[in-house]
Amino acid sequence: MKITPKQYAKALYESVEGKDKKEIKVVVKNFAQLLIAHRQENKLDEIIKYFLKIVDEKEGRVKAKVITAKPLDSRMATEIKKYLINLVNAREVILESKVDPRILGGVIIQYKDKVIDGSLRGRLEKLGEVMRR
């Protein structure tokens, strides 16, 4: 039976949940030895990625990428955070901002496996599709 990095991450999280630092250290050491014994250490980066996603989810934290045509100002960042907190019922939103002048204007928000395209380019493309019908 093949164990996926996601399954390893979930098992690790469940093993350390509610434990103190000393107990966590033992669990992580045993986990590392298990990976090495089964020649699965090459999956460690992916396991860590999934583990951190689980931690974020359990703590009510959402990471989002915001793409704008011009640098995002603090007022707009605050509004986007408030919007996402209400939308996904999160306690905290961590924004990663990226500038892409090709979107022409507006904003694209990517979080979890979802995309909200409020860009001018996206709207123009949708308008073009409607006109072609």
DAPEMO-V111487 format. One record per pair of residues at least 12 apart in sequence whose ideal C-beta (glycine too) atoms are under 10 Angstrom apart, sorted by the first residue. I is the first residue (numbers start at 1). J is the second residue. Records with the same first field share a line. If there is no record, write none. Layout:
I->J, J
This chain:
2->40
3->34, 35, 38, 40, 43, 47
4->43, 46, 47, 50
5->40, 42, 43, 44, 45, 46, 47, 48, 49, 50, 51
6->46, 47, 49, 50, 51, 53, 54
7->47, 50
8->31, 34, 35, 38, 40, 43, 44, 46, 47, 48, 50, 51
9->43, 46, 47, 48, 49, 50, 51, 52, 53, 54, 55
10->47, 50, 51, 54
11->31, 34, 47, 51
12->27, 28, 31, 34, 35, 47, 48, 50, 51, 54
13->50, 51, 52, 53, 54, 55, 57, 58
14->54
15->27, 28, 30, 31
16->28, 31, 51, 55
17->54, 55, 58
31->44, 47
32->44
35->47
53->112
56->90, 92, 94, 112
57->90, 112
59->90, 91, 92
60->85, 88, 89, 90, 91, 92, 93
61->90, 91, 92, 93, 94
62->81, 84, 85, 87, 88, 89, 90, 91, 92, 93, 94, 95, 111, 112
63->84, 90, 92, 93, 94, 95, 96, 110, 111, 112
64->80, 81, 83, 84, 88, 90, 93, 94, 95, 96, 97, 109, 110, 111, 112, 114, 116
65->95, 96, 97, 98, 108, 109, 110, 111, 115
66->80, 81, 84, 93, 95, 96, 97, 98, 99, 107, 108, 109, 110, 111, 116
67->96, 97, 98, 99, 100, 102, 103, 106, 107, 108, 109, 110, 115, 117, 119
68->80, 97, 98, 99, 100, 101, 103, 105, 106, 107, 108, 109, 118, 119
69->99, 100, 101, 102, 103, 104, 105, 106, 107, 108, 119, 120, 121
70->99, 100, 101, 103, 105
71->97, 98, 99
72->95, 97, 98, 99, 107
73->97
76->95, 97, 107
77->93, 95, 97
78->95
79->107
80->93, 95, 97, 107, 109, 111, 116
81->93, 94, 95
83->109, 116
84->109, 111, 116
87->109, 111, 114, 116
88->111, 112, 114
90->111
93->111
94->111
95->109, 111
96->110
98->110
100->119, 121
101->121
102->119, 121
103->117, 118, 119, 120, 121, 122
104->119, 120, 121, 122, 123, 124
105->118, 119, 120, 121, 123
106->118, 119, 120, 121, 122, 123
107->119, 120, 122
108->121, 122
